Amino acid sequence: MNNFVYDIPTKVYFGENQLGHLGEELSKYGKKVLLAYGGGSVIDCTKYIGAAAFYDGDAWDILEQKTDVK
């Protein structure tokens, strides 16, 4: 096996009634937060929405790969 470091700052709440922690966690990031609930395509679309929200040009430029997202 190759050497590696697995370091991701992810907090996971397990068990019943843990959804109550959602507001507490999201409030740490201010009022502009995107929450992706799902996998694959949902996450991809959420990333696109986040990028398009701060892009001054036509949002289609991002989808058509006419610009780089920074």
C-alpha positions in Angstrom: 0.0 0.0 0.0 1.2 3.5 -0.8 1.7 6.0 2.0 -1.0 8.6 2.3 -2.7 11.1 4.7 -6.5 11.1 4.9 -7.4 14.4 6.5 -10.8 15.8 5.8 -12.6 18.1 8.4 -16.0 16.4 8.2 -18.3 16.2 11.1 -21.0 13.5 10.9 -24.0 13.2 13.2 -25.4 9.7 13.6 -28.6 8.6 15.2 -32.2 9.8 15.7 -33.1 13.5 15.7 -29.7 14.6 14.5 -31.2 17.0 11.8 -31.5 19.5 14.6 -27.8 20.2 14.3 -28.1 21.3 10.7 -29.0 24.9 11.5 -26.2 25.1 14.0 -23.6 23.9 11.5 -24.8 26.0 8.6 -24.9 29.2 10.7 -21.1 29.0 10.9 -20.9 29.9 7.2 -23.1 33.0 7.1 -26.3 33.6 5.2 -25.1 32.5 1.8 -24.9 28.7 1.9 -25.7 26.0 -0.6 -26.7 22.6 0.8 -26.5 19.6 -1.5 -28.7 16.8 -0.3 -28.0 13.8 -2.5 -25.2 12.5 -4.6 -23.5 12.7 -7.9 -25.7 14.9 -10.1 -27.1 16.9 -7.1 -23.6 17.8 -6.0 -22.5 18.7 -9.5 -25.5 21.0 -10.0 -24.9 22.6 -6.6 -21.3 23.3 -7.5 -22.5 24.9 -10.8 -25.1 27.1 -9.0 -22.4 28.3 -6.7 -20.0 29.1 -9.5 -22.7 30.8 -11.6 -23.8 32.9 -8.6 -20.5 34.7 -8.6 -19.8 34.8 -12.3 -20.3 38.1 -14.0 -20.8 36.8 -17.5 -23.4 34.4 -19.0 -23.8 31.3 -16.8 -24.0 29.2 -20.0 -20.3 30.0 -20.5 -19.5 27.8 -17.6 -21.5 24.8 -18.9 -20.1 25.2 -22.4 -16.6 25.3 -20.9 -15.9 28.7 -22.5 -14.4 30.0 -19.2 -12.5 28.6 -16.3 -14.1 28.6 -12.8 -11.8 30.0 -10.2 
